[in-house]
Amino acid sequence: MLFPVIWASNPTVSNSSVTVQYCRPTTAAINVTLFPNQQWNGNVYSESGSYITKLLNSKGCDSIIVTNVTVLKGTLQGKFTVEAGKQVWFSSGNLQYQAKAEIGDSVHVVIGDTMARGIWRFAEHQYDIVGKSNIFLLKEYQGWIDLFAFGTSGYNGKYPYLISTTGTDYTTTNLNTDVNYDWGMYNSISNGGNHYGLWFTPTYSHMQYILFSRPRATMLHSVGTVENVRGLILLPDDWMTPESVSFTPQASNYTINKYSANEWNIMESQGAVFLPSAGYRSATVAPTFYPDYIQYWTATASNTSAYRLYMDNGASANYTANTIFQTGTNYYGRAVRLVRWVQ
């Protein structure tokens, strides 16, 4: 729409000439992808959407700027190369599941836009772990769990609270082959964009590449302790240690790289990832919880087992490409950390 702008050469004289010009608004669109709490032009956007700003241009006409914002909820900003030419972002915490809410129904959307039982989320902090409560494998349990048997996304009856000790009762295929069994591909994660298909489980080769094959790999990982929780620290490809903290690659024990919550916030703001020692659990009606172990599923199956990132319960900080990846029985519950492709 055109808007008239009128200039009078002498508004007090009746026969004055009047010049009428039409003012055409100008518009521009900007597409911005942001991480949670990241600023853009002095603003912090908490939700994705289109935001309109109106200004005046040099002719006094409206200048309309449409900022199309995509907020990558639940996403850490560090980029990790997982194969030549491909990078991922890690989720902001370990995967957690609640089968039943204390009040009302607990449901979420899955592939096919149907509803499924329970709520999935990422832990509030990278160092948060559930611990012994993982033994409560009940569909009526109102608490949270963060240890899962392989491929128990909820698809095809493979629920997170499945307690069978028969390996063939679980998927025996790679999660990146049949993505319905992948927790992140099949489910919407409530604080991770709340839509299915955004996240996925890294494969054995992805994790191997991060730890041992990408450029500067030997300088970008180590054991460490955050808020008194032991774990494995992974640093992004372009890592530069902030001046206010320190980092020793491949440290010989868990106390060398030790961080308070505030210190870890500084590390995390630069993209650092922490895989806490969430432990693991057995199956059966009365599961046993084994604390302190670092055990994380990859997407790579091996018959009725699957490859896991594995470190013992803290007795040793040493690991190699041959020892840190092992197969594990698929019905044992282990931690899950999801990733998403860099856009």
C-alpha positions as CSV (number, residue, x, y, z in Angstrom):
1,M,0.0,0.0,0.0
2,L,1.2,3.5,-0.8
3,F,0.8,6.3,1.7
4,P,0.6,10.0,0.6
5,V,3.1,12.4,2.0
6,I,2.2,16.1,1.4
7,W,4.5,19.1,1.3
8,A,3.1,22.6,0.9
9,S,5.4,25.3,-0.3
10,N,3.4,28.0,1.5
11,P,0.5,26.7,3.5
12,T,-0.7,30.3,4.4
13,V,-1.4,31.3,0.8
14,S,-4.6,30.1,-0.8
15,N,-3.0,29.5,-4.2
16,S,0.0,27.8,-3.0
17,S,1.2,24.7,-4.8
18,V,1.0,21.3,-3.2
19,T,3.3,18.5,-4.0
20,V,1.9,15.0,-3.3
21,Q,4.4,12.1,-3.2
22,Y,3.6,8.5,-2.3
23,C,5.5,6.8,0.4
24,R,6.3,3.2,-0.2
25,P,7.1,1.1,2.9
26,T,10.3,-0.9,2.6
27,T,10.5,-4.5,3.9
28,A,13.3,-6.8,4.6
29,A,13.5,-10.3,6.0
30,I,16.3,-11.8,8.1
31,N,16.6,-15.5,9.0
32,V,18.4,-16.1,12.3
33,T,19.2,-19.3,14.1
34,L,20.0,-18.9,17.8
35,F,20.9,-21.0,20.8
36,P,18.9,-20.6,24.1
37,N,19.8,-17.4,25.9
38,Q,21.8,-16.1,22.9
39,Q,21.4,-12.4,22.1
40,W,20.7,-11.0,18.7
41,N,20.8,-7.2,18.2
42,G,20.3,-6.7,21.9
43,N,17.3,-9.0,22.2
44,V,17.0,-12.5,23.7
45,Y,14.5,-14.7,22.0
46,S,13.0,-17.7,23.9
47,E,10.7,-18.9,21.2
48,S,10.9,-19.5,17.5
49,G,8.8,-17.2,15.3
50,S,8.6,-14.1,13.1
51,Y,9.3,-10.9,14.9
52,I,8.4,-7.5,13.3
53,T,10.3,-4.3,13.9
54,K,9.0,-1.0,12.4
55,L,11.4,1.9,11.7
56,L,11.4,5.1,9.6
57,N,13.6,5.3,6.5
58,S,15.2,8.5,5.3
59,K,12.0,9.6,3.5
60,G,9.9,9.2,6.6
61,C,8.3,6.0,5.3
62,D,7.9,2.8,7.3
63,S,10.8,0.4,7.1
64,I,9.6,-3.0,8.2
65,I,12.1,-5.7,9.2
66,V,10.8,-9.3,9.7
67,T,13.2,-11.4,11.8
68,N,12.5,-15.1,11.4
69,V,14.0,-16.7,14.5
70,T,14.7,-20.3,15.0
71,V,15.6,-21.1,18.6
72,L,17.5,-24.4,18.9
73,K,16.0,-25.5,22.2
74,G,18.0,-28.0,24.3
75,T,21.0,-27.5,22.1
76,L,24.6,-26.8,23.1
77,Q,26.4,-24.5,20.7
78,G,29.7,-26.5,20.2
79,K,30.1,-28.2,16.8
80,F,31.6,-31.7,16.6
81,T,32.8,-33.3,13.4
82,V,31.5,-36.9,13.2
83,E,32.6,-37.7,9.6
84,A,34.2,-35.7,6.8
85,G,32.1,-32.7,6.1
86,K,29.4,-33.4,8.8
87,Q,29.0,-31.9,12.2
88,V,26.6,-32.3,15.1
89,W,25.4,-30.3,18.1
90,F,24.9,-32.2,21.4
91,S,21.8,-32.0,23.5
92,S,21.9,-29.9,26.7
93,G,21.6,-33.0,29.0
94,N,21.1,-36.7,29.2
95,L,17.7,-38.1,28.0
96,Q,15.1,-38.6,30.7
97,Y,11.6,-40.2,30.7
98,Q,8.5,-40.0,32.9
99,A,5.8,-42.6,32.3
100,K,3.0,-41.0,34.3
101,A,2.5,-37.4,35.5
102,E,1.5,-36.8,39.1
103,I,-1.6,-35.0,37.9
104,G,-3.4,-35.6,34.6
105,D,-2.2,-37.6,31.6
106,S,1.4,-37.7,30.4
107,V,1.6,-37.9,26.6
108,H,3.7,-36.7,23.7
109,V,3.6,-36.7,19.9
110,V,5.6,-39.4,17.9
111,I,6.3,-40.1,14.3
112,G,3.0,-40.2,12.4
113,D,1.5,-37.4,14.5
114,T,0.0,-39.8,17.0
115,M,0.0,-39.6,20.8
116,A,2.2,-41.9,23.0
117,R,2.5,-42.4,26.7
118,G,4.9,-40.5,28.8
119,I,7.1,-37.4,28.6
120,W,10.7,-37.1,27.3
121,R,13.0,-34.3,28.2
122,F,16.7,-33.4,28.6
123,A,18.2,-33.1,32.0
124,E,18.3,-29.5,33.3
125,H,22.1,-29.6,33.7
126,Q,24.7,-31.7,31.9
127,Y,25.8,-33.2,35.3
128,D,22.3,-34.2,36.4
129,I,21.7,-37.9,36.8
130,V,18.7,-39.8,38.3
131,G,20.7,-42.6,40.0
132,K,19.0,-45.4,41.9
133,S,15.5,-44.5,41.0
134,N,16.1,-46.1,37.6
135,I,15.1,-49.4,39.2
136,F,11.5,-48.3,39.1
137,L,10.5,-49.8,35.7
138,L,6.8,-49.3,36.0
139,K,4.4,-47.7,33.5
140,E,2.6,-46.1,36.5
141,Y,5.8,-44.7,37.9
142,Q,5.6,-40.9,38.4
143,G,9.3,-40.1,38.7
144,W,12.0,-39.8,36.1
145,I,14.4,-42.4,34.7
146,D,17.5,-41.9,32.6
147,L,18.8,-45.4,31.8
148,F,17.2,-47.3,28.9
149,A,17.5,-50.6,27.3
150,F,18.6,-50.4,23.7
151,G,16.1,-49.0,21.3
152,T,13.3,-48.6,23.8
153,S,11.8,-45.5,22.2
154,G,8.2,-46.8,22.8
155,Y,7.8,-48.0,19.2
156,N,6.4,-51.4,18.6
157,G,5.9,-52.1,22.3
158,K,9.5,-51.4,23.1
159,Y,8.7,-49.1,26.1
160,P,11.4,-47.5,28.4
161,Y,10.0,-49.6,31.3
162,L,10.3,-53.0,29.4
163,I,11.9,-55.6,31.8
164,S,12.4,-58.6,29.6
165,T,15.8,-60.3,29.7
166,T,15.4,-61.9,26.3
167,G,17.5,-60.1,23.8
168,T,15.2,-60.7,20.8
169,D,12.4,-58.9,22.6
170,Y,14.3,-55.7,21.8
171,T,15.4,-54.4,18.4
172,T,18.5,-56.0,16.9
173,T,18.9,-53.4,14.1
174,N,20.9,-50.2,14.0
175,L,18.9,-47.2,15.2
176,N,19.9,-45.2,12.2
177,T,18.5,-48.0,10.0
178,D,15.1,-48.2,11.6
179,V,14.7,-44.7,13.0
180,N,11.5,-45.6,14.8
181,Y,13.6,-47.3,17.5
182,D,15.7,-44.2,17.9
183,W,14.6,-42.2,21.0
184,G,15.2,-38.8,19.4
185,M,13.8,-39.6,15.9
186,Y,10.6,-41.2,17.1
187,N,9.7,-39.0,20.0
188,S,9.2,-35.3,20.6
189,I,11.5,-34.0,23.4
190,S,9.6,-31.5,25.5
191,N,12.5,-29.1,26.1
192,G,14.3,-30.0,22.9
193,G,12.1,-28.4,20.3
194,N,9.1,-30.6,21.2
195,H,8.9,-32.3,17.7
196,Y,9.9,-35.7,16.6
197,G,12.8,-36.1,14.1
198,L,15.0,-33.4,15.5
199,W,17.4,-35.6,17.4
200,F,19.2,-38.9,16.9
201,T,21.6,-41.2,18.7
202,P,25.2,-41.0,17.4
203,T,26.6,-44.2,15.9
204,Y,29.7,-46.0,17.1
205,S,31.6,-44.5,14.2
206,H,30.4,-41.0,15.1
207,M,31.7,-41.2,18.6
208,Q,34.9,-42.9,17.5
209,Y,35.5,-40.0,15.1
210,I,34.9,-37.4,17.8
211,L,37.3,-39.0,20.2
212,F,40.1,-40.2,18.0
213,S,39.8,-39.2,14.3
214,R,38.8,-35.5,13.9
215,P,41.5,-32.8,13.7
216,R,43.1,-32.1,17.1
217,A,41.2,-35.0,18.6
218,T,43.8,-35.8,21.2
219,M,43.5,-32.3,22.6
220,L,39.7,-32.2,22.8
221,H,38.7,-34.8,25.4
222,S,39.4,-35.9,29.0
223,V,37.9,-37.3,32.1
224,G,36.9,-34.7,34.7
225,T,34.5,-33.8,37.5
226,V,31.6,-31.4,37.5
227,E,29.7,-30.6,40.7
228,N,31.3,-33.7,42.3
229,V,30.0,-35.9,39.4
230,R,32.7,-37.8,37.5
231,G,32.4,-38.0,33.7
232,L,33.9,-37.6,30.3
233,I,34.5,-34.1,28.8
234,L,34.2,-33.5,25.1
235,L,35.3,-30.2,23.5
236,P,34.1,-28.8,20.2
237,D,36.2,-28.6,17.0
238,D,37.1,-24.9,17.4
239,W,37.8,-25.0,21.2
240,M,39.7,-22.3,22.9
241,T,39.9,-22.6,26.7
242,P,38.5,-19.4,28.4
243,E,41.0,-17.5,30.5
244,S,39.0,-17.9,33.8
245,V,39.2,-21.8,33.7
246,S,41.7,-24.4,32.7
247,F,41.6,-27.7,30.8
248,T,44.1,-30.6,30.6
249,P,43.5,-33.0,27.7
250,Q,43.6,-36.7,28.5
251,A,44.2,-36.1,32.2
252,S,45.4,-39.0,34.3
253,N,42.7,-38.7,36.9
254,Y,39.3,-37.2,37.6
255,T,40.5,-34.4,39.9
256,I,42.7,-32.5,37.4
257,N,39.8,-31.1,35.4
258,K,37.4,-30.3,38.3
259,Y,34.7,-27.6,38.0
260,S,32.1,-26.0,40.1
261,A,28.7,-25.2,38.6
262,N,29.8,-21.7,37.8
263,E,33.0,-22.8,36.3
264,W,31.2,-25.4,34.2
265,N,28.8,-22.7,33.0
266,I,31.8,-20.9,31.5
267,M,33.0,-24.1,29.8
268,E,29.5,-24.9,28.6
269,S,29.0,-21.4,27.1
270,Q,31.9,-22.3,24.8
271,G,30.2,-25.6,23.7
272,A,31.8,-28.1,26.1
273,V,30.0,-31.4,26.6
274,F,29.9,-33.4,29.8
275,L,28.8,-37.1,29.8
276,P,28.2,-37.8,33.5
277,S,28.7,-41.2,35.2
278,A,25.0,-42.1,35.2
279,G,25.7,-45.7,36.0
280,Y,23.7,-48.6,34.5
281,R,21.0,-51.1,35.6
282,S,20.0,-54.7,35.0
283,A,16.6,-55.7,33.8
284,T,14.1,-58.1,35.5
285,V,11.3,-57.3,37.9
286,A,13.8,-56.2,40.6
287,P,16.6,-54.4,38.7
288,T,20.0,-53.7,40.2
289,F,21.5,-50.3,39.9
290,Y,25.3,-50.0,39.4
291,P,26.5,-46.4,40.2
292,D,29.4,-44.3,38.8
293,Y,29.9,-46.2,35.5
294,I,30.1,-44.1,32.3
295,Q,28.0,-46.1,29.8
296,Y,26.3,-44.6,26.8
297,W,24.5,-46.3,24.0
298,T,25.5,-45.7,20.4
299,A,23.0,-46.4,17.5
300,T,25.0,-49.4,16.4
301,A,23.6,-52.8,17.1
302,S,25.4,-56.1,17.2
303,N,22.8,-58.9,17.2
304,T,21.3,-58.9,20.7
305,S,24.0,-56.5,21.9
306,A,24.9,-53.0,20.9
307,Y,28.0,-50.8,21.0
308,R,28.3,-48.5,24.0
309,L,30.8,-45.9,25.1
310,Y,32.2,-47.6,28.3
311,M,34.4,-46.6,31.2
312,D,34.5,-48.3,34.6
313,N,33.3,-46.9,37.9
314,G,36.1,-44.4,38.2
315,A,38.9,-46.7,39.3
316,S,40.9,-45.7,36.2
317,A,40.9,-42.6,34.0
318,N,42.8,-44.3,31.1
319,Y,41.0,-45.2,27.9
320,T,41.9,-46.0,24.3
321,A,40.1,-46.5,21.1
322,N,40.2,-50.2,21.8
323,T,38.8,-50.1,25.3
324,I,36.3,-47.3,25.5
325,F,33.9,-48.9,23.0
326,Q,32.5,-52.3,23.8
327,T,29.3,-54.2,23.0
328,G,26.8,-54.6,25.8
329,T,23.7,-56.7,26.3
330,N,20.7,-54.8,24.8
331,Y,18.3,-55.3,27.7
332,Y,20.6,-53.5,30.2
333,G,19.7,-49.9,30.9
334,R,22.3,-47.3,29.9
335,A,22.5,-43.6,29.5
336,V,21.6,-41.8,26.2
337,R,22.9,-38.5,24.9
338,L,21.3,-37.3,21.7
339,V,22.7,-35.1,18.9
340,R,21.3,-33.1,16.0
341,W,22.8,-32.2,12.6
342,V,24.4,-28.7,12.3
343,Q,22.2,-26.7,9.9
